[in-house]
């Protein structure tokens, strides 16, 4: 008998574990062999008819070392988060699955989008912004992301390419809350992140449209005009009765950079408040994956690579690492082709094994549409339909193979 056996609850069982003992005598179950390897999800479902937990033989299992590694990564990760946020991180658990949360996310997305429209109209008509109105706009989104961030992350792929500034505010607010949730910030701070990201570019509404929409590189005079949006934004935000300092910090410092190369005050490192550092990172990421007047959108995969290359210069390395955990190597909503030829879209990530996400299958190996979209967990699916080890081959652009993103996102 192995010198090491560990107790594992039924929900935590994985394919590849070797069941050495049950929580009841073998004779009370239909199993003829006293000890077996779990070969499939069906094996786990069958076990669930008879037991609540089992004892796993470590030496005979092929995934227990990975499970230990996950626990080690989690403990290490919590320490990194504690160093960043200067307090004990909260542990958020998904309280809903992707499909059930999507309906709530649609409604919350509409409310958030309407909130941005109201901000634009109020500023354009020289009306003061109201804190209760702003809070009402972001609260359903914050609550949805707390329950399960994947649904709202999915909806950020639904960009109207004709209005960068408007959609950038919506998407940045969503990314900020998802990022804060991953860091373990309390829900009240998530609300501040949502408001700060919604408003950090509000000063651009005071700039000429032809300047913002210029397809050419700014000269020095034009760039100084653009940089003034920070001061314009501060003037607007500071006038909102009830707004807190964290939101003001985000507006004031979202263009400061870790190495001191940012503006308006060339702050560096910890001189930049945490919420300002978060704002700068998500502002950059969402800009990279968006069509702008002077540059086309990068794929989410390439945007992650660019952020990684900026780690240690423009952005704090520890914060970049944590943000990549949020979006993944292949962010939620990314269309991908797998090694067996099937095509799908990322719907959620494995928290530790980032190259093993959950995928919604769209096209079969012949590139024919599935009649119904089916979600598979690539961490638990060892082989593709070709019998070879299953992995993600590459990300693909919407429109390839006739895929219409609206069928997926709307």
Protein Blocks (a to p, Z undefined) as FASTA:
>chain_A
ZZbdcdddfklpcehiacfbdcbdfklpcbfbgcdddfbfklmmmmmmmpmbdcddfklp
cklmmmmmmmmmmmmmmmmmmmmnopacdddddfbdfklmmmmmmmmmmmmmmmmmmmmm
mmmnopacdfklmmmmmmmmmmmmmmomklmmmmmmmccfklmmlmmmmmmmmmmmmmmm
mnopafklmmmmmmmmmmmmmmmmmpcfklmmpcbdcdfklmmmmmmmmmmmmmmmmmpg
hiafklmmmmmmmmgcfkopacfklpahjlpcfklmmmmmmmmmmmmmpccfkbccddfk
lmmmmmmmmgoilpcfklmmmmmmmnombdghiacddfkopacddfbdcfklmmlccddd
fbdfkopacfbdcdddfklmmbafkopacddfbdcdehihhiafklmmZZ
